Amino acid sequence: MKRLNFTLDEATIQLLNQIANQYYYGNKSQAVRAAVESLAAHLGHEGWVVAGFVPVSVDSDSECHTCHRHFGAGETLYRPVFRKGRAHNALQQLPREQWLECSDCAQILATES
């Protein structure tokens, strides 16, 4: 255990007391810990994120990983390229299955990364 000194405004103190009383039997330390864990979860986590896409001409019937539209042989889909990083939707491990995106879904995913 380590003691930290910091100052909170009155509204934050009231909120901390309310959360501690309502969910943690008055234990403010547990309430602060839960708040910090929640914040960390919302900030994203370390894992594999999409760094970009590589065009792939498919040689058999395939479907888009995201929207599940079907595409025939000879059409161009896009395979994601992964890198280690932080994001709210980071993958814990690289996918084992073939992952192809249509151009619409690839553009959306590229802007989210």
N, C-alpha and C positions, 0 to 999 in steps of 0.2 A: 504494500500500500504506500501511496505517496500523497502527501497533502499539497493541494494547489490553492493558491489565493488568487481570486479574480473578483471583479465587481460586476454585478448584474443590476439592470434597472428594475424598478418596482414591478412593471408588467411581466418581465421575465421571471422574477421571483414568484409572483402569483401563479404564473403558468406552471413553473416547476413544482410548486407546492400542490397544485391541482392534479397534475399528472402523477406525482409521487403518491398522493393520497388515493387517487382513483385506481391506479394500476399496480403500485408497488408497496402497498401497506405503509406509506409514508417514507419509504427509503429514497431519499433524494439522490444518493449515489447511483442506485439502480436506474432511476429515471434519467439521469444525465447519461449514463452508459448506453441506455436504449436509444436516446436521442442521437448520440454520436454514431452508433451503429447504423441507425436509420439514414443519417446523413451520408455516411460512407457508402451505403448500398445505393443511394440515389446518385452519387457522384460517379458511379461506374466501378468496374473491377478489371483487374488484369486478366488478359487472356488473348485469344486470337481474334483480330479484327480484319475486316476487308480493306485491303490497301488499294485495290483497283481490280480491273477486269481484263481478261484476255479473250479476244474473239475466237470462237471454235466453230468450224463447219461440221455439223453432226452428220454421221453416216447411217443413222437409223432413227426411227421415231423416238422423240425425246419430249420431255416436258419441262417447263419452267419450275424451278424449285419454289418460288414464292407464289406465283399466281396459278400455277398448275395448268396453264394453257399448253396444248400439244403442238408440236412442230415436227415436220417431216424431214426426211433425209435431204441433205444439201442446204438446209437453212442454217443461218448463223445465230448461235447463242453465245453467251458470255460466261466464262469460268472465272470465279473470284480468285484473287491472289491474296493470301493472308499474311499478316505480320503480327508480331507480338505488340500489344498495346493496351490501352485502357478505353473502355466504352461501356455504355449501359447495356449493350447487347453483345458484349464480348463472349466468345465461345471458350469453354474450359479446355477443349481439345479440338484438334482439326477434324473436320467431318471425314468419315470413311467412305460414304456413298458419293456417287458422282453428283456434283452440284453445278447446275447450269441455270443461268438467268436469261430471260428475254431482254431485249433492249430497253423496254419500258421499266421493268423492275430493276435492271442494272443501274439505270440512271437515277432512280429513286434511292437505291442503296448507296450509290456513290456519293450522293449529296448528304446522306445521314452519317457517313463515316467521318 
